[in-house]
């Protein structure tokens, strides 16, 4: 068990370094040698955990999407009796600057570019998108069942929410002013409340 955990930890260390290097240098400028130097490992050891750079890229897509899902579908406290407060906290998390900057767009769009020409990468995008949708749907259905929101079509609400999150991420990419971004996010948050039939 410890051997397996250690193996996963090493893989994650490599993927985290790869993620940071892609964000800094761009995918095309990151070599296995640079990754090895960043994690203080010989290149041969990188190849022990990932047989080639393509496998490393697939690992990066997994790593990136796990980050995406944690940001775009924040966990809620199902035991919290203040369901309304929990809903507000959930939405605040979705529309925060901290959440938006968690995912580096340079990494994301580098992976998108690969997915456009690589079948396996494209399949990973589809799988993780579905995973995020399912988690959001469960959350929206919960708040709807609790009477916090009035939503006749929860699947439509999830789609609307995903589009809003993606749009805000794009906004932040071209807007360095975090205060201005939060104003825009707060506006969209109010639109979401209205769409979901939530009364503050």
TIDREN-63147 format. One record per atom (N, C-alpha, C): residue in three letters; x, y, z. Coordinates in steps of 0.02 Angstrom, whole numbers, plus 50000, padded with zeros to 5 digits. Example, Ala and Ser with C-alpha at 12.3 -4.5 7.8 and 13.67 -1.06 7.14 Angstrom:
REM residues 2
ALA506604971650390ALA506154977550390ALA506604983550390SER506424988850354SER506844994750357SER506455000250394
REM end
This chain:
REM residues 200
UNK500414994050000UNK500005000050000UNK500435006350000UNK500965006350043UNK501405012050047UNK501775013249981UNK501965007749949UNK502315008249885UNK501865011649833UNK501225009649833UNK500755012649785UNK500645020049800UNK500585021749864UNK500495028749884UNK501105032849865UNK501695030149876UNK502305033649858UNK502345034749783UNK502135029749745UNK502135030149672UNK501675035849650UNK501075036149679UNK500595041449662UNK500855048349682UNK501165048649741UNK501445054949764UNK501975057649717UNK502405053149694UNK502945055049647UNK502635057449581UNK502135053949558UNK501805055949496UNK501495062949503UNK501185064149560UNK500865070649571UNK501375076249576UNK501945074749606UNK502485079749611UNK502725081649540UNK502795076649498UNK503015077749429UNK502475081749391UNK501855079749400UNK501305083149364UNK501225090449387UNK501315091549451UNK501265098449476UNK501825102849446UNK502415099949442UNK502975103649412UNK502845104949338UNK502585099849304UNK502425100449233UNK501895105949222UNK501395105849265UNK500855110949262UNK501145117949268UNK501575118949317UNK501875125549328UNK502325127749270UNK502685122949243UNK503135124549187UNK502735126349124UNK502185122749112UNK501765124349054UNK501465131249063UNK501255132849123UNK500965139449138UNK501485144949126UNK502105143449141UNK502635148449136UNK502925148949065UNK503035143149034UNK503415142948972UNK503005141148910UNK502425138048920UNK502045135448864UNK502225128148852UNK501735124248831UNK501825117048822UNK502405115448776UNK502465119048721UNK502975117448671UNK503685118648695UNK503765122448749UNK504435124048774UNK504635119948836UNK504215115148854UNK504365111148913UNK504625104248892UNK505225102748911UNK505525096248895UNK505545091948958UNK505655085548947UNK505725080949004UNK506315082949047UNK506835085649016UNK507425087849053UNK507255093549100UNK506845098249077UNK506645103849119UNK506205101549177UNK505775096749163UNK505355094049216UNK505785090549269UNK506255086549244UNK506705082849290UNK507095087649334UNK507325093149305UNK507695098149342UNK507255101449395UNK506625102749377UNK506155106049423UNK506005101749484UNK505995095149475UNK505835090749531UNK506455087349560UNK507035089549534UNK507675086949560UNK507715079249554UNK507545076849494UNK507575069749479UNK507955068749414UNK508275063149405UNK508565061649339UNK508005060449288UNK508125062149226UNK507615061249174UNK507375054049170UNK507835049449182UNK507655042349178UNK507115040449228UNK507105043949285UNK506605042549336UNK505915045249314UNK505915050749278UNK505285053449250UNK504975048149204UNK505405045049164UNK505165039949118UNK504935033549154UNK505145032749216UNK504895027049255UNK504155028049272UNK503975034249286UNK503275035849305UNK502835037349244UNK503135039749191UNK502765041249129UNK503205038849071UNK502955034149033UNK503395030948983UNK503615035548927UNK503235040948915UNK503435045948865UNK503075052548880UNK503235057648841UNK502935064148855UNK502185064148842UNK501955060148795UNK501245059848780UNK500855057248841UNK501125052148874UNK500805049548934UNK500815054748990UNK501345058648991UNK501395064049040UNK500865069349027UNK500745070748964UNK500225075648945UNK499535073048965UNK499415066648955UNK498765063748976UNK498695064449052UNK499245063349087UNK499245064149160UNK499105071349180UNK499385076049141UNK499265083149154UNK498525084949145UNK498215082049094UNK497505083349083UNK497095080849143UNK497265074949167UNK496925072349227UNK497035076949287UNK497655078949296UNK497835083249353UNK497465089949349UNK497455092849289UNK497125099249279UNK496375098849291UNK496065093449267UNK495345092849275UNK495145091449347UNK495565088049384UNK495415087149455UNK495405093949490UNK495855098349470UNK495855105149496UNK495235108849474UNK495065108049410UNK494465111349383UNK493835109249420UNK493765102849432UNK493165100249465UNK493125102749537UNK493695103049571UNK493685105449640UNK493475112749644UNK493625116549591UNK493455123749590UNK492745124749564UNK492575121449509UNK491925122749477UNK491345118949510UNK491515114049551UNK490995110349587UNK491195109649660UNK491225115149697UNK491445114849767UNK491005110249809UNK491325106949856UNK490955102549901UNK490505106549947UNK489945103649965UNK489495106950012UNK489425102550074UNK489225105650128UNK489125102050191UNK488395099650192UNK488295093250177UNK487615090550173UNK487285090350241UNK487685090950295UNK487395090550362UNK487225097450391UNK487415102750355UNK487275109450379UNK486525110950377UNK486235112550435UNK485515113750438UNK485335120550407UNK485825124950403UNK485705131350369UNK485815130450294UNK485325127350262UNK485395125550191UNK485455131850148UNK485085136950166UNK485115143150128UNK485815146150132UNK486095146150191UNK486775148750200UNK487285144550162UNK487165138050160UNK487615133550124UNK487585134950049UNK486985136450025UNK486905138049954UNK487275144449936UNK487215149549979UNK487565155849966UNK488325154749966UNK488555150750013UNK489275149150017UNK489505145549954UNK489085140949930UNK489225137149869UNK489295141849809UNK488825146449802UNK488845151049745UNK489415156049751UNK489535158449812UNK490095163049823UNK490755159849802UNK490825153449817UNK491435149849799UNK491515149449723UNK490955148349688UNK490975147849615UNK491175154449583UNK490965159949613UNK491045166549582UNK491585170749617UNK492085167449644UNK492615171149678UNK493235171649634UNK493625176849647UNK494255177749610UNK494725171949624UNK494755169949687UNK495205164449706UNK495045158049668UNK494405156749658UNK494205150849620UNK494415151449548UNK494315157349519UNK494465158349448UNK495205157849433UNK495625160249479UNK496345160249464UNK496665153449481UNK496285148949511UNK496555142449529UNK496775138449467UNK496415139449412UNK496565135849350UNK496925140649303UNK497525138749284UNK497905142949238UNK497665141749166UNK497435147049135UNK497145146349068UNK497655144249016UNK498285145949027UNK498795143948979UNK498865136348978UNK498795133349036UNK498815126049040UNK498185123149008UNK497615126049027UNK496975123449003UNK496945123548926UNK497115129248897UNK497055129748824UNK497605125848787UNK498165124748820UNK498675120348791UNK498385113248786UNK498025111248838UNK497715104648838UNK497135104248788UNK496765109748782UNK496215109948732UNK496505109048663UNK497055112348649UNK497375111948583UNK497575104748568UNK497815101148618UNK497995094148609UNK497375089948597UNK496845091348636UNK496225087448630UNK495905088148561UNK496035093648527UNK495745094748461UNK496045090048408UNK496625087248424UNK496945082748375UNK497135075948403UNK496955074748466UNK497135068448498UNK496495065248527UNK496315059448503UNK495685056248522UNK495655054748597UNK496195052148624UNK496195050348695UNK496125056548740UNK496475061848721UNK496415068048759UNK495705070848754UNK495415070348695UNK494725072748686UNK494235068748729UNK494345062248733UNK493925058048775UNK493975059948849UNK494575061748870UNK494675063948939UNK494275070248953UNK494275074848906UNK493885081048914UNK493145079348922UNK492905074748881UNK492195072848884UNK492025069548951UNK492465065248974UNK492355061649038UNK492335066549096UNK492815071049099UNK492845075649155UNK492285080849153UNK492085082849093UNK491525087549087UNK490885084249114UNK490795077949097UNK490205074249121UNK490245073349197UNK490835072149222UNK490925071349294UNK490745077749331UNK490965083449305UNK490815089849335UNK490065091249332UNK489765089749274UNK489035090749266UNK488635086649316UNK488845080349325UNK488485075949372UNK488535078549443UNK489125080949462UNK489205083449530UNK488795089849541UNK488805094249492UNK488405100349497UNK487665098849498UNK487455094049457UNK486755092149454UNK486515089549521UNK486915085449553UNK486735082749619UNK486645088449669UNK487095093449665UNK487065099149711UNK486445103449698UNK486315104949635UNK485735109149618UNK485085105549636UNK485065099149624UNK484465095249641UNK484345095249716UNK484885094949754UNK484835095149828UNK484525101649851UNK484795107249827UNK484545113749848UNK483825114849824UNK483665112049766UNK482985112549741UNK482505108449784UNK482705102449803UNK482295098149846UNK482185101149915UNK482685104949938UNK482645108150004UNK482235114650001UNK482035116649942UNK481625122649934UNK482005129149936UNK482665128649932UNK483075134749934UNK483035138449867UNK482985134549813UNK482895137449747UNK482275134449715UNK482025137949666UNK481435135549629UNK481655134249557UNK481805127949543UNK482105126249479UNK481725120449448UNK481375121749393UNK480985116449360UNK481425111749319UNK481965114449292UNK482395110449248UNK483115110949274UNK483305106249318UNK483965106549349UNK484525105449299UNK484405101249249UNK484925100049198UNK485075106449160UNK484555110149144UNK484645116549109UNK485015121549154UNK484855121349218UNK485185125849266UNK485935124349270UNK486115118049269UNK486815116049271UNK487185118449209UNK486865117649152UNK487165119949089UNK487285127449091UNK486785131149115UNK486835138449121UNK487405140349168UNK487455136749223UNK487965138049272UNK488665136749244UNK488745131249208UNK489395129549178UNK489615134849128UNK489135137349089UNK489285142549040UNK489505148949075UNK489165150649129UNK489345156649167UNK490055156049197UNK490205150349224UNK490865149249254UNK491415149849201UNK491295146749143UNK491785147049088UNK491875154249064UNK491315157849060UNK491345164849038UNK491735169149086UNK491635167949150UNK492005171849200UNK492745170349198UNK492905164049186UNK493615162149181UNK493935165849122UNK493585166249066UNK493835169849008UNK493915177249024UNK493445179949062UNK493475187049081UNK494105188549120UNK494255184149168UNK494835185249211UNK495485184949171UNK495485180749118UNK496085180049077UNK496295186649046UNK495805190949032UNK495955197248998UNK495845203349044UNK495755201949108UNK495615207349155UNK496065206449216UNK496575210549221UNK497045209949277UNK496775212949342UNK496255216949336UNK495975220349394UNK495495215649430UNK495725212749486UNK495315207849522UNK494695211049553UNK494755217349572UNK494175220749602UNK493625221549550UNK493825223349490UNK493345224149435UNK493035217449417UNK493465212349417UNK493215205549403UNK492675203549453UNK492795205049517UNK492315203049568UNK491655206649560UNK491685212849536UNK491065216649521UNK490665213149466UNK491025210949415UNK490695207349359UNK490415200749384UNK490805197349426UNK490595190849453UNK489975191749496UNK489955197049536UNK489375198249580UNK488745199649538UNK488835203049482UNK488275204349437UNK487985197749411UNK488435193449388UNK488215186949361UNK487915182549416UNK488175183349476UNK487905179549532UNK487175181349544UNK487025187749539UNK486335189949547UNK485885187249492UNK486165186949431UNK485795184149375UNK485645176749387UNK486135173349416UNK486035166249432UNK485495165349485UNK485515169449537UNK485015169149590UNK484315170049560UNK484265174849514UNK483615176149482UNK483395170149440UNK483875167449403UNK483725161749359UNK483495155649400UNK483805154749458UNK483645148949500UNK483065150249548UNK482795156249546UNK482235157749590UNK482425158249663UNK483035160549676UNK483275161249745UNK483175168349768UNK482915169049829UNK482825175649858UNK483295176449917UNK483735181449911UNK484225182649965UNK483875185150028
REM end
